Amino acid sequence: MSITELGHTGVGPPPRAATEAAVRAEGLVKTFGAHRAVDGIDLDVRTGEIFGVLGPNGAGKTTTLRMLATLLKIDAGRAEIFGVDVAANPHVIRQLVGVTGQYASVDENLTARENLWLFSRLQGIAKPRARRIATELLGQFGLEDAADKPISQFSGGMRRRLDLAVSLITRPPLIFLDEPTTGLDPRTRGQMWDAIRDLVSDGCTVLLTTQYLDEADQLADRIAVIDHGRKVAEGTPDQLKSAVGNSTLQLLLAEPDEVPAAVEIVRRVLGSDPVLSPEQGRLNVALDQADLAAEVLIALRTAGVSISSVSVAKPSLDEVFLVLTGHGTDGDAATGTEENR
């Protein structure tokens, strides 16, 4: 089946019913030797949304994405993209998906314009149209001034933008972005976020993997949290946060060795345990009502537990992840081969 037969014109993504699932996966499994990198993950990505897959290094994010993109064999389970079976029709899937990985795939010895032209030609696009596409994409990603410079002179952010541009040459309806802002400075990350939002505005669906909590919070319509190869939660950012509580009391103890005493006091006052942050001496206490913070603070003071700082805020995705997994997104996850990410 050709791109033309799929209704793709090369100008934009093919029209899709708003209710059609862009990605539907059930029970995905991938093993490397004795290690189960992906352990029965289900996904349901809706057309026209940004769907975030959040987890630490080693959680299985990249492995899941590579199976969906036909770059790794699915050991068990099944997956469909726009109703097309991934395992049975890999060539069709590759016409529907654009992939931007964690590392730039462009040739450093060529210019940005030459890279875009080359990748267009490799995908069977005629020379005149390949030149037009290169010019359009350079403008779309703000790379006109650097169009004829070799990639070796590009900053990290420019490389990532060019890599994303390459994945859009055939205007696929679904884009896989695997940790697209890793290593970028805050300003460049913001530019990448704007580019990703523009893709969705133009009709694309985006499946985004990230270990940055703020990135998932800023971009994703819905998020699947995975850890050690398993999905541990799914929902909108607000739904995930509300599962932790309406408010969070954030405490930094003056003496880290008083943490056990503070935990016991919180348990006695609220009937639940606080979440211990990776930062030594810091506790996050979920509150159903913000005014319960006073009761906790009075009890800590009565017991002689010293506090360096205190604040009450809305729950963050960081706290969600700590509650669900017991560690942060930089916590120690599964170890093994590179595919375990």
MISEPA-147932 format. One record per residue: residue number from 1; x, y, z of N, C-alpha, C in turn. Coordinates in pm, whole numbers, plus 50000, padded with zeros to 5 digits. Last residue first. Layout:
residues N
(NUM (X Y Z) (X Y Z) (X Y Z))
...
end
This chain:
residues 341
(341 (51595 50169 52800) (51548 50302 52833) (51398 50311 52806))
(340 (51694 49928 52718) (51612 49929 52837) (51556 50066 52870))
(339 (51871 49927 52510) (51730 49922 52476) (51639 49932 52598))
(338 (52120 49904 52622) (52074 50039 52587) (51925 50040 52559))
(337 (52079 49651 52879) (52127 49704 52753) (52071 49841 52727))
(336 (52062 49722 53226) (52077 49626 53119) (52129 49693 52995))
(335 (51827 49803 53488) (51957 49811 53424) (51966 49705 53316))
(334 (51554 50002 53590) (51608 49876 53541) (51740 49897 53472))
(333 (51653 50283 53792) (51554 50196 53730) (51622 50071 53680))
(332 (51698 50516 54034) (51758 50397 53975) (51647 50308 53921))
(331 (51558 50839 53947) (51586 50728 54035) (51642 50609 53961))
(330 (51474 51053 53817) (51616 51024 53800) (51658 50908 53890))
(329 (51214 51073 53890) (51240 51029 53754) (51387 51010 53725))
(328 (51215 50937 54232) (51199 51040 54130) (51229 50986 53992))
(327 (51026 50671 54393) (51149 50742 54360) (51119 50846 54254))
(326 (50783 50550 54428) (50874 50551 54542) (51007 50615 54514))
(325 (50582 50549 54239) (50699 50462 54217) (50792 50454 54337))
(324 (50371 50715 54317) (50345 50596 54236) (50460 50497 54235))
(323 (50490 50923 54462) (50386 50841 54525) (50369 50709 54450))
(322 (50665 51029 54269) (50718 50975 54394) (50617 50884 54462))
(321 (50480 51117 54079) (50574 51011 54044) (50633 50948 54170))
(320 (50347 51316 54222) (50273 51203 54167) (50367 51087 54141))
(319 (50559 51493 54266) (50500 51422 54380) (50419 51302 54334))
(318 (50594 51574 54001) (50706 51513 54075) (50653 51433 54193))
(317 (50363 51700 53936) (50384 51566 53880) (50500 51496 53948))
(316 (50243 51853 54244) (50316 51854 54117) (50327 51712 54063))
(315 (49965 51998 54419) (50056 51885 54391) (50122 51901 54255))
(314 (49984 52341 54523) (49916 52236 54449) (50013 52122 54424))
(313 (50124 52408 54852) (50108 52431 54708) (50023 52321 54648))
(312 (50274 52555 55123) (50158 52478 55081) (50132 52512 54934))
(311 (50588 52527 55295) (50500 52590 55196) (50384 52497 55167))
(310 (50874 52588 55499) (50744 52525 55482) (50666 52600 55375))
(309 (51199 52524 55641) (51110 52595 55549) (50982 52515 55532))
(308 (51302 52401 55871) (51376 52510 55806) (51288 52592 55713))
(307 (51181 52292 56181) (51153 52304 56038) (51229 52423 55982))
(306 (51222 52052 56442) (51255 52183 56384) (51237 52182 56232))
(305 (51014 51905 56671) (51077 51883 56541) (51097 52018 56473))
(304 (50875 51909 56912) (51010 51961 56907) (51085 51935 56778))
(303 (50614 51847 56928) (50708 51736 56944) (50853 51782 56938))
(302 (50500 52092 56870) (50480 52036 57003) (50581 51925 57033))
(301 (50568 52107 56596) (50626 52201 56693) (50615 52147 56836))
(300 (50410 51903 56492) (50556 51896 56478) (50623 51988 56580))
(299 (50154 51999 56552) (50199 51872 56610) (50351 51858 56602))
(298 (50149 52231 56400) (50137 52240 56546) (50188 52114 56613))
(297 (50166 52120 56141) (50272 52207 56191) (50269 52220 56343))
(296 (49924 51977 56125) (50052 51907 56113) (50164 51991 56173))
(295 (49739 52185 56149) (49740 52077 56248) (49872 52001 56246))
(294 (49795 52337 55920) (49816 52395 56053) (49825 52287 56160))
(293 (49712 52173 55709) (49856 52201 55725) (49884 52255 55865))
(292 (49446 52172 55687) (49503 52065 55769) (49652 52086 55791))
(291 (49375 52363 55505) (49385 52406 55644) (49434 52296 55738))
(290 (49356 52231 55259) (49477 52308 55287) (49490 52345 55435))
(289 (49251 51895 55252) (49214 52035 55273) (49337 52112 55316))
(288 (49396 51672 55195) (49265 51683 55133) (49212 51826 55144))
(287 (49740 51671 55133) (49632 51724 55216) (49502 51726 55137))
(286 (50051 51507 55152) (49927 51527 55078) (49815 51569 55172))
(285 (50362 51630 55208) (50247 51576 55280) (50120 51609 55202))
(284 (50691 51566 55158) (50574 51620 55091) (50452 51551 55152))
(283 (51001 51650 55310) (50881 51569 55309) (50770 51641 55233))
(282 (51354 51645 55329) (51233 51707 55273) (51119 51606 55269))
(281 (51594 51529 55409) (51520 51607 55506) (51393 51671 55454))
(280 (51750 51535 55094) (51759 51493 55233) (51680 51587 55325))
(279 (51564 51476 54810) (51641 51575 54884) (51636 51544 55032))
(278 (51378 51286 54732) (51520 51251 54725) (51610 51350 54798))
(277 (51108 51299 54977) (51175 51349 54857) (51318 51298 54853))
(276 (50859 51092 55092) (50994 51139 55117) (51059 51177 54985))
(275 (50530 51166 55160) (50622 51117 55057) (50759 51176 55083))
(274 (50367 51064 55469) (50417 51163 55372) (50504 51094 55268))
(273 (50093 50838 55529) (50235 50868 55532) (50270 50980 55434))
(272 (49791 50902 55720) (49863 50858 55600) (50007 50902 55610))
(271 (49662 51020 55931) (49629 50882 55900) (49693 50830 55774))
(270 (49720 51271 56027) (49642 51260 55903) (49599 51118 55869))
(269 (49852 51234 56276) (49759 51345 56255) (49666 51322 56136))
(268 (50011 51002 56245) (49917 51011 56357) (49811 51119 56331))
(267 (50165 51065 56020) (50080 50947 56018) (49972 50954 56127))
(266 (50304 51285 56120) (50212 51303 56007) (50114 51185 56001))
(265 (50457 51152 56316) (50363 51258 56354) (50260 51280 56243))
(264 (50614 50979 56161) (50521 50923 56260) (50417 51027 56303))
(263 (50765 51166 56017) (50677 51072 55947) (50572 51016 56042))
(262 (50912 51283 56224) (50815 51364 56149) (50716 51275 56075))
(261 (51073 51069 56302) (50979 51126 56398) (50871 51207 56327))
(260 (51225 51031 56063) (51137 50925 56115) (51033 50978 56214))
(259 (51359 51292 56044) (51259 51249 55946) (51170 51137 56001))
(258 (51565 51376 56196) (51434 51381 56259) (51322 51337 56164))
(257 (51793 51389 56048) (51774 51266 56126) (51641 51266 56203))
(256 (51791 51644 55935) (51745 51530 55855) (51721 51404 55937))
(255 (51685 51924 56087) (51770 51810 56118) (51720 51687 56041))
(254 (51503 52093 55970) (51634 52148 56004) (51734 52036 56032))
(253 (51309 51978 55692) (51346 51971 55833) (51485 52027 55856))
(252 (51082 52115 55488) (51225 52087 55492) (51267 52093 55639))
(251 (50769 52032 55344) (50848 52059 55464) (50994 52028 55441))
(250 (50475 52111 55192) (50615 52079 55165) (50701 52126 55282))
(249 (50163 51993 55153) (50246 52064 55250) (50390 52018 55230))
(248 (49947 52021 54885) (50063 51952 54939) (50137 52044 55034))
(247 (49601 51961 54799) (49715 52048 54829) (49828 51963 54885))
(246 (49444 51747 54723) (49409 51881 54673) (49522 51981 54694))
(245 (49625 51450 54615) (49558 51535 54714) (49529 51670 54654))
(244 (49691 51259 54430) (49783 51280 54541) (49715 51360 54652))
(243 (49500 51275 54238) (49512 51147 54308) (49603 51158 54429))
(242 (49544 51517 54123) (49435 51509 54220) (49438 51378 54296))
(241 (49748 51454 53941) (49778 51536 54058) (49670 51522 54165))
(240 (49607 51309 53750) (49716 51245 53823) (49749 51322 53950))
(239 (49429 51507 53659) (49378 51384 53720) (49486 51314 53803))
(238 (49607 51695 53550) (49525 51731 53666) (49468 51608 53736))
(237 (49720 51549 53332) (49804 51598 53442) (49723 51631 53567))
(236 (49501 51266 53268) (49545 51402 53239) (49638 51446 53353))
(235 (49637 50929 53288) (49533 51029 53301) (49584 51165 53256))
(234 (49768 50639 53448) (49739 50712 53324) (49628 50812 53350))
(233 (50018 50427 53599) (49907 50522 53607) (49887 50587 53471))
(232 (50203 50235 53545) (50153 50240 53682) (50040 50341 53699))
(231 (50313 50006 53314) (50236 50129 53329) (50173 50130 53468))
(230 (50646 49873 53335) (50502 49860 53354) (50435 49997 53364))
(229 (50923 49897 53327) (50856 49828 53218) (50706 49815 53230))
(228 (50990 50054 53551) (51034 49915 53542) (50951 49835 53441))
(227 (50715 50257 53489) (50830 50234 53576) (50863 50086 53572))
(226 (50519 50520 53347) (50569 50384 53346) (50695 50375 53431))
(225 (50229 50698 53304) (50348 50689 53389) (50394 50544 53388))
(224 (50089 50869 53042) (50104 50736 53100) (50235 50735 53177))
(223 (49883 51153 53009) (50015 51099 53043) (50000 50956 53091))
(222 (49735 51396 52787) (49725 51283 52880) (49864 51222 52896))
(221 (49841 51625 52679) (49698 51622 52710) (49670 51509 52809))
(220 (50161 51764 52754) (50077 51647 52731) (49931 51670 52767))
(219 (50312 52002 52811) (50275 51963 52675) (50162 51862 52664))
(218 (50359 52055 53084) (50338 52165 52991) (50273 52119 52860))
(217 (50400 51801 53197) (50296 51888 53250) (50259 51998 53151))
(216 (50621 51709 53056) (50495 51635 53047) (50379 51724 53092))
(215 (50803 51906 53146) (50773 51891 53003) (50641 51818 52983))
(214 (50821 51861 53418) (50763 51987 53372) (50726 51980 53224))
(213 (50945 51609 53422) (50809 51625 53473) (50744 51752 53422))
(212 (51131 51444 53191) (51115 51575 53252) (50969 51596 53293))
(211 (51156 51225 53049) (51181 51204 53191) (51169 51337 53266))
(210 (50940 51126 52779) (51021 51224 52850) (51046 51178 52992))
(209 (50794 51078 52462) (50852 51019 52581) (50941 51122 52648))
(208 (50498 51141 52289) (50619 51202 52344) (50668 51122 52464))
(207 (50325 51141 52005) (50355 51052 52118) (50494 51090 52167))
(206 (50098 51349 51843) (50235 51336 51895) (50236 51240 52013))
(205 (49936 51408 51537) (49927 51349 51669) (50069 51323 51716))
(204 (49877 51705 51338) (49951 51584 51375) (49910 51534 51513))
(203 (49758 51947 51274) (49683 51823 51252) (49754 51696 51288))
(202 (49874 52183 51341) (49868 52152 51198) (49800 52019 51169))
(201 (49874 52166 51614) (49785 52265 51552) (49768 52239 51404))
(200 (50080 51983 51640) (49944 51941 51672) (49842 52037 51612))
(199 (50295 52146 51564) (50267 52022 51492) (50123 51977 51514))
(198 (50292 52344 51761) (50257 52380 51623) (50224 52256 51540))
(197 (50387 52202 51978) (50248 52250 51980) (50202 52286 51839))
(196 (50651 52171 51890) (50567 52053 51910) (50419 52092 51911))
(195 (50742 52434 51892) (50740 52360 51765) (50649 52238 51775))
(194 (50727 52491 52165) (50642 52566 52071) (50631 52492 51937))
(193 (50923 52315 52258) (50784 52298 52301) (50689 52370 52206))
(192 (51148 52429 52141) (51106 52297 52097) (50961 52271 52138))
(191 (51158 52667 52289) (51140 52673 52144) (51092 52539 52089))
(190 (51207 52563 52544) (51083 52635 52518) (51053 52645 52370))
(189 (51463 52462 52503) (51354 52369 52533) (51220 52436 52505))
(188 (51601 52698 52473) (51586 52612 52356) (51477 52509 52378))
(187 (51584 52795 52738) (51531 52874 52627) (51505 52786 52504))
(186 (51711 52589 52894) (51569 52623 52910) (51509 52700 52793))
(185 (51917 52374 52680) (51901 52478 52780) (51754 52520 52785))
(184 (51907 52014 52642) (51890 52149 52590) (51876 52250 52705))
(183 (51916 51751 52729) (52042 51824 52716) (52029 51966 52667))
(182 (51625 51652 52563) (51734 51610 52651) (51860 51691 52625))
(181 (51402 51697 52413) (51472 51814 52467) (51584 51777 52563))
(180 (51282 51458 52327) (51331 51553 52227) (51411 51669 52283))
(179 (51229 51174 52398) (51305 51267 52481) (51367 51378 52394))
(178 (51118 51099 52100) (51181 51028 52210) (51276 51122 52284))
(177 (50827 51133 51937) (50938 51214 51986) (50996 51148 52111))
(176 (50656 51039 51659) (50713 50987 51783) (50833 51073 51820))
(175 (50369 51154 51498) (50509 51181 51525) (50548 51119 51659))
(174 (50142 51091 51241) (50180 51059 51378) (50330 51079 51394))
(173 (50109 51160 50976) (50005 51202 51071) (50040 51176 51216))
(172 (50397 51298 50806) (50322 51184 50861) (50219 51232 50963))
(171 (50535 51457 50597) (50417 51502 50671) (50337 51384 50726))
(170 (50776 51387 50496) (50659 51330 50429) (50528 51366 50499))
(169 (50938 51542 50673) (50951 51557 50528) (50828 51503 50455))
(168 (50957 51529 50944) (50833 51583 50888) (50836 51594 50736))
(167 (51203 51450 51027) (51094 51355 51048) (50963 51400 50986))
(166 (51348 51683 50975) (51370 51565 50890) (51253 51467 50904))
(165 (51266 51844 51189) (51228 51881 51052) (51241 51762 50958))
(164 (51394 51716 51399) (51248 51715 51394) (51199 51749 51254))
(163 (51656 51780 51328) (51616 51640 51336) (51464 51626 51331))
(162 (51648 52056 51355) (51668 51998 51223) (51625 51852 51221))
(161 (51612 52074 51631) (51510 52128 51542) (51523 52070 51401))
(160 (51850 51957 51718) (51724 51892 51751) (51612 51943 51661))
(159 (52037 52140 51618) (52039 52001 51570) (51905 51933 51597))
(158 (51972 52363 51769) (51955 52368 51624) (51953 52227 51565))
(157 (52044 52274 52025) (51906 52306 51995) (51878 52311 51846))
(156 (52323 52245 52002) (52239 52129 52029) (52093 52154 51995))
(155 (52438 52438 51714) (52420 52414 51857) (52332 52292 51876))
(154 (52645 52361 51429) (52514 52384 51492) (52521 52363 51643))
(153 (52866 52290 51291) (52867 52424 51352) (52737 52455 51425))
(152 (52810 52047 51180) (52913 52049 51284) (52921 52184 51355))
(151 (52647 52101 50968) (52583 52067 51095) (52684 52069 51210))
(150 (52750 52387 50776) (52760 52245 50809) (52703 52219 50949))
(149 (52511 52623 50647) (52624 52593 50735) (52631 52443 50761))
(148 (52288 52698 50511) (52402 52652 50432) (52529 52637 50515))
(147 (52099 52776 50705) (52066 52673 50608) (52188 52615 50537))
(146 (52093 52963 50899) (52197 52860 50912) (52182 52752 50806))
(145 (51877 53118 50838) (52008 53183 50844) (52123 53083 50852))
(144 (51663 52931 50858) (51701 52989 50728) (51843 53047 50731))
(143 (51550 52806 51072) (51688 52770 51041) (51736 52831 50910))
(142 (51288 52794 51177) (51374 52907 51206) (51521 52881 51177))
(141 (51119 52595 51098) (51193 52573 51221) (51299 52681 51248))
(140 (51010 52690 50860) (50920 52650 50968) (50992 52640 51101))
(139 (51238 52724 50697) (51164 52839 50744) (51076 52806 50863))
(138 (51307 52458 50658) (51405 52550 50717) (51336 52674 50771))
(137 (51078 52369 50528) (51107 52321 50663) (51212 52408 50732))
(136 (51092 52504 50279) (50977 52521 50367) (51009 52482 50511))
(135 (51335 52407 50175) (51318 52550 50201) (51204 52575 50298))
(134 (51276 52134 50150) (51388 52178 50234) (51372 52325 50272))
(133 (51066 52141 49966) (51041 52092 50102) (51151 52140 50196))
(132 (51202 52229 49738) (51095 52311 49796) (51068 52271 49941))
(131 (51378 52016 49692) (51432 52149 49722) (51327 52239 49787))
(130 (51194 51815 49641) (51282 51800 49756) (51343 51934 49795))
(129 (51087 51904 49401) (51002 51908 49520) (51087 51893 49646))
(128 (51309 51863 49230) (51251 51997 49249) (51167 52007 49375))
(127 (51360 51572 49271) (51456 51677 49305) (51392 51815 49324))
(126 (51097 51370 49422) (51169 51424 49306) (51253 51545 49347))
(125 (51130 51133 49681) (51074 51260 49637) (51160 51318 49526))
(124 (51220 50900 49804) (51161 50892 49672) (51099 51019 49620))
(123 (51361 50921 50032) (51223 50879 50045) (51147 50888 49913))
(122 (51599 51024 49950) (51599 50885 49997) (51457 50830 50013))
(121 (51518 51289 49906) (51549 51203 49790) (51549 51055 49830))
(120 (51492 51374 50171) (51377 51376 50081) (51399 51283 49963))
(119 (51752 51352 50262) (51650 51265 50321) (51524 51264 50236))
(118 (51871 51552 50097) (51913 51412 50089) (51806 51318 50145))
(117 (51742 51786 50181) (51730 51743 50041) (51763 51595 50029))
(116 (51826 51796 50446) (51684 51785 50416) (51662 51737 50273))
(115 (52106 51818 50407) (52049 51706 50482) (51901 51686 50447))
(114 (52126 52061 50270) (52166 51937 50203) (52110 51814 50274))
(113 (52043 52240 50467) (51967 52228 50342) (51999 52096 50272))
(112 (52243 52203 50658) (52104 52174 50692) (52022 52152 50565))
(111 (52531 52042 50501) (52459 52157 50555) (52316 52114 50591))
(110 (52733 51760 50609) (52646 51830 50515) (52583 51951 50582))
(109 (52863 51638 50810) (52947 51691 50702) (52866 51767 50597))
(108 (52676 51527 50978) (52745 51649 51023) (52829 51712 50914))
(107 (52364 51415 50895) (52505 51402 50857) (52577 51533 50889))
(106 (52123 51331 51157) (52169 51403 51040) (52319 51385 51018))
(105 (52012 51231 51381) (52041 51134 51276) (52098 51200 51150))
(104 (52072 51298 51724) (52053 51350 51588) (52096 51247 51484))
(103 (51906 51106 51971) (52032 51152 51912) (52010 51189 51766))
(102 (51660 51022 52042) (51734 51100 52141) (51861 51160 52082))
(101 (51457 51059 51740) (51514 50989 51854) (51590 51082 51946))
(100 (51165 51094 51579) (51281 51173 51619) (51335 51112 51747))
(99 (50975 50963 51319) (51043 50935 51446) (51161 51029 51464))
(98 (50652 50941 51180) (50782 51007 51178) (50845 50991 51315))
(97 (50428 50714 51022) (50497 50759 51143) (50626 50832 51108))
(96 (50319 50604 50799) (50229 50680 50886) (50300 50750 50999))
(95 (50505 50453 50676) (50453 50565 50600) (50365 50656 50686))
(94 (50545 50254 50860) (50655 50349 50839) (50613 50467 50753))
(93 (50310 50106 50829) (50333 50182 50953) (50440 50288 50931))
(92 (50361 49978 50588) (50255 50078 50594) (50274 50167 50717))
(91 (50563 49805 50668) (50591 49904 50564) (50485 50014 50562))
(90 (50444 49635 50863) (50547 49732 50902) (50573 49839 50797))
(89 (50196 49478 50920) (50213 49573 50809) (50319 49678 50840))
(88 (50201 49310 51142) (50164 49252 51013) (50193 49345 50896))
(87 (50274 49474 51360) (50355 49356 51327) (50327 49305 51187))
(86 (50070 49675 51354) (50212 49709 51346) (50296 49591 51301))
(85 (49774 49706 51175) (49850 49621 51265) (50000 49644 51245))
(84 (49598 50006 51163) (49688 49917 51090) (49773 49838 51188))
(83 (49454 50194 51305) (49386 50072 51266) (49471 49972 51190))
(82 (49647 50387 51365) (49535 50422 51277) (49468 50297 51221))
(81 (49828 50120 51461) (49840 50263 51437) (49742 50302 51329))
(80 (49825 49865 51709) (49774 49919 51585) (49800 50069 51580))
(79 (49973 49577 51860) (49961 49722 51849) (49906 49758 51712))
(78 (49992 49315 52110) (49969 49365 51974) (49952 49515 51977))
(77 (50182 49058 52283) (50087 49167 52274) (50069 49210 52129))
(76 (50539 49004 52256) (50404 48961 52294) (50314 49083 52295))
(75 (50751 49117 52115) (50761 48978 52162) (50625 48922 52203))
(74 (50792 49304 51834) (50705 49290 51950) (50706 49143 51993))
(73 (51112 49413 51725) (51004 49315 51717) (50923 49314 51847))
(72 (51183 49754 51658) (51206 49635 51739) (51085 49543 51724))
(71 (51086 49932 51479) (51231 49922 51489) (51275 49806 51578))
(70 (50818 49993 51459) (50867 49876 51385) (51018 49861 51389))
(69 (50723 50175 51639) (50778 50228 51513) (50836 50119 51424))
(68 (50659 50021 51858) (50550 50083 51783) (50596 50133 51646))
(67 (50921 49962 51943) (50832 49855 51897) (50718 49912 51812))
(66 (51007 50218 52015) (51074 50149 51903) (50993 50030 51854))
(65 (50843 50274 52236) (50833 50355 52115) (50894 50282 51995))
(64 (50940 50080 52417) (50800 50081 52375) (50783 50157 52244))
(63 (51205 50167 52444) (51177 50034 52391) (51033 50025 52341))
(62 (51172 50416 52564) (51226 50408 52429) (51197 50273 52366))
(61 (51058 50334 52817) (50994 50430 52727) (51042 50413 52583))
(60 (51161 50179 53019) (51104 50109 52903) (51039 50201 52802))
(59 (51308 50286 53226) (51169 50247 53254) (51107 50167 53141))
(58 (51561 50384 53190) (51549 50243 53218) (51407 50195 53237))
(57 (51505 50698 53335) (51590 50618 53249) (51577 50471 53288))
(56 (51154 50727 53436) (51298 50747 53450) (51375 50673 53343))
(55 (50868 50861 53251) (50936 50762 53335) (51084 50790 53340))
(54 (50583 50908 53052) (50674 50963 53152) (50737 50853 53234))
(53 (50457 50986 52759) (50498 50865 52831) (50611 50907 52923))
(52 (50186 51188 52651) (50317 51177 52712) (50338 51043 52779))
(51 (50035 51291 52362) (50030 51188 52466) (50171 51170 52521))
(50 (49858 51535 52222) (49996 51507 52264) (49985 51410 52381))
(49 (49607 51454 51972) (49653 51492 52105) (49804 51475 52118))
(48 (49504 51359 51730) (49508 51502 51753) (49555 51546 51889))
(47 (49362 51053 51834) (49401 51138 51722) (49397 51285 51763))
(46 (49481 50910 52139) (49374 50962 52055) (49429 51053 51945))
(45 (49623 50613 52239) (49652 50752 52204) (49548 50800 52105))
(44 (49655 50389 52465) (49544 50431 52379) (49562 50581 52352))
(43 (49842 50105 52573) (49835 50247 52540) (49716 50273 52450))
(42 (49980 49875 52806) (49866 49914 52722) (49873 50064 52696))
(41 (50251 49652 52863) (50202 49791 52859) (50085 49805 52761))
(40 (50399 49418 52951) (50253 49422 52942) (50193 49561 52940))
(39 (50680 49526 53004) (50611 49416 53070) (50460 49436 53070))
(38 (50994 49572 52872) (50855 49618 52865) (50767 49502 52906))
(37 (51216 49423 52957) (51225 49569 52948) (51088 49634 52940))
(36 (51308 49173 53131) (51180 49210 53069) (51173 49363 53067))
(35 (51600 48983 53096) (51542 49110 53140) (51416 49143 53060))
(34 (51723 48766 52996) (51637 48742 53112) (51566 48868 53157))
(33 (51718 48890 52674) (51772 48785 52759) (51674 48759 52873))
(32 (51498 49121 52674) (51637 49112 52630) (51705 49013 52723))
(31 (51157 49153 52572) (51259 49098 52661) (51395 49101 52593))
(30 (50855 49320 52570) (50985 49307 52505) (51086 49258 52607))
(29 (50507 49348 52519) (50617 49287 52595) (50742 49285 52508))
(28 (50189 49497 52547) (50319 49494 52481) (50427 49439 52574))
(27 (49905 49493 52597) (49995 49391 52652) (50131 49382 52586))
(26 (49809 49675 52326) (49759 49590 52433) (49865 49489 52472))
(25 (49761 49994 52180) (49851 49883 52212) (49796 49807 52331))
(24 (49687 50218 51941) (49621 50130 52038) (49712 50009 52058))
(23 (49702 50544 51820) (49779 50427 51865) (49694 50349 51962))
(22 (49483 50691 51733) (49608 50698 51658) (49696 50578 51691))
(21 (49147 50602 51709) (49269 50594 51790) (49390 50603 51698))
(20 (48896 50826 51604) (48983 50713 51573) (49108 50718 51660))
(19 (48747 51051 51636) (48730 50947 51738) (48825 50829 51715))
(18 (48800 51208 51419) (48843 51258 51550) (48836 51151 51657))
(17 (48937 51050 51135) (48821 51074 51220) (48867 51111 51360))
(16 (49174 51226 50941) (49142 51115 51028) (49018 51150 51109))
(15 (49343 51311 50640) (49231 51335 50733) (49200 51209 50812))
(14 (49703 51299 50647) (49575 51260 50590) (49463 51283 50690))
(13 (49904 51594 50695) (49862 51462 50735) (49727 51426 50678))
(12 (50012 51762 50390) (49976 51758 50532) (49930 51619 50567))
(11 (50133 51712 50148) (50114 51850 50190) (50082 51857 50338))
(10 (50133 51450 50080) (50263 51512 50102) (50253 51655 50148))
(9 (49896 51320 50065) (49932 51403 49951) (50071 51461 49961))
(8 (49752 51013 50144) (49854 51111 50182) (49899 51187 50059))
(7 (49585 50800 50112) (49525 50932 50112) (49622 51042 50147))
(6 (49692 50557 50081) (49649 50589 50216) (49585 50728 50224))
(5 (49772 50570 49821) (49657 50485 49851) (49604 50511 49991))
(4 (49998 50730 49859) (49885 50782 49783) (49759 50703 49814))
(3 (50166 50557 49993) (50117 50674 50064) (49996 50732 49993))
(2 (50062 50216 49909) (50143 50336 49896) (50086 50449 49980))
(1 (50086 49880 50000) (50000 50000 50000) (50088 50124 50000))
end
